Amino acid sequence: MTESVSGGAAKPTKSLASPADRGRTSIADGVVEKIAGLAAREVVGVHAMGSGSGLSRTFGAVRERVPGGARSSATRGVKAEVGEVQTALDLEIVVDYGVSIRDVAREVRENVISAVERMTGLEVVEVNIAVSDVKLPEEEEEEPESRLQ
């Protein structure tokens, strides 16, 4: 756009938009999933994310070591739908035996919403939590590395 200046020379006009408003920022689903997964794991009482079966967790850990295998451990058990200004999340968690599932779910929801909104600027419209298993104290942690060697 140009404007006439007396004297006949044309001078470009300055854009009124601030530098922060010139362009668009998009956030991938995987970024939100990673933030939410890490925030959920910070909550005391969350034993693991994703499928509840020890065998499934073991196979998941093995698949993560294979290039092009499963999703990273940071996003396991998390699914995000990201729009322009809002996001919705589904989380699948395994809780430790003896904790209040209601309290753990509330704390996970609060921690995830806080982290995602703070880091992305997106509004979190919902965080659905599915508790798929309870980790009993006597259950041993399966070590996939020792079984593969």
N, C-alpha and C positions, 0 to 999 in steps of 0.2 A: 504494500500500500504506500502511496506517495502523496504528499501534499504540496501545493504550490507555495512558494515563498516569493515575496516581492523581489524582483531582480531576475525572475525567470528560472532559476535553478530549482530542480525538484529535490526534496530531502526526504529520506525514509522516516516514517513515524516509528516510535518506540512501542514495543509490545507492552500492554498493561498487565499481563499475567506475571506473577512472581516466578522465579526459577523453580520453586517447588511444585508449581501447578502446570508446568510444561512437560507433559508426558504422562505416562500411565505406569503403574506398578501392578504386576499380577503375582499372586502367590500360589504356587503349586500345591495340590492336595497333599503330596508327600511331605512338604515342609510343615504344614499344619499337623499332620499325623505324627511326625517326629517330635514336635514340641509337646503335643498332647501325651504321647507315650512316655516321654521323659518326666513330664509333670505328674502323671498318674503313678509312676514307679516311686516317686518321692514320698508318697503317702504311706505311713506306717500301717501295716495290715495287708498291703498289696503284696502277695507273694510272687506273682508272675502275671504277664499279660498274654492273652491268647487262649488257645484251647486248654482245657483243664487236664486232659490225660497226660500223665508223665511220659508215656510213650510218644504222644503227639509232640510234646515239647522237645523230646530227644530228637525225633526226626526233623523237627523244625530247626533245631540247632545244627544238625548235620547239613541240611539243605542250605543254610546260610553260608556255609563254608565253600559251597560249590558255586563257581562263577555263574551268574545268571539264575541261581537257585531261588530260594524263598526271599521274601521281603526282609529287610534288615531287622535286627532285634529291636531297634528303637521304634519301629512302626508296627511290630507284631501286636495283634489284638486291637488295632485302631483303624477306623475307616472315617475319612473326612469327605464332606461335600463342600467345596469352597465356591462361593459366588463372588460377585464384585465387592460387596461390603459385608456379607454375612457368611457364617460357616455353621455346619451342624456336624456333630461327631457321634460315632458309635464306638464304645469301648467294650472289650471282653476281658474280664479280670479273673484271677484266681486269688482268693483271700486266705490268710492264715487262720487256722482253727482257733476259735475262742474270741475272735474280734467281733464287734457289732457290725454286721454287713451294712446296715442302714447308715451307721456313722462313717464307715470307710467309704461308702458310695458318695455320701454328702461331701466328705473331704476331698475325694478324687474330683468330683464335679467342680468344687470351688477352686481347687488348685489348677485344674485344666483350663477353666474359663479365665482365670486370672493370667496364667502364662500366655495363652493364645491371644487374648485381647491385648495384653501389654506388648507382646513381641510383633504382632501382625497388624494391629489396628482394626482387625475384623471384629464384628459383633458375633459372639457365639450365641446362637438362638436356642440350641439344645445340646445336651450331652446325655446320651442314652447309655446306660451301663448294664451289661449282662454279666452276672457272676456265674461262671461256668464250672467252678470246682472250689473245694476247700482243701488246703494243704494240711494234712494231719501231721502231728509232731513225729510220729514213728515212721512216716514215709521217708525213705532215703532219697536224696537227690541223685538222679541218674546222671552219670558222667558219660556223655557220648564219646569223648575222646578215648577213654580206656576200653570201650567196647569195640572200637574200630581198629585198634592196633593189634 
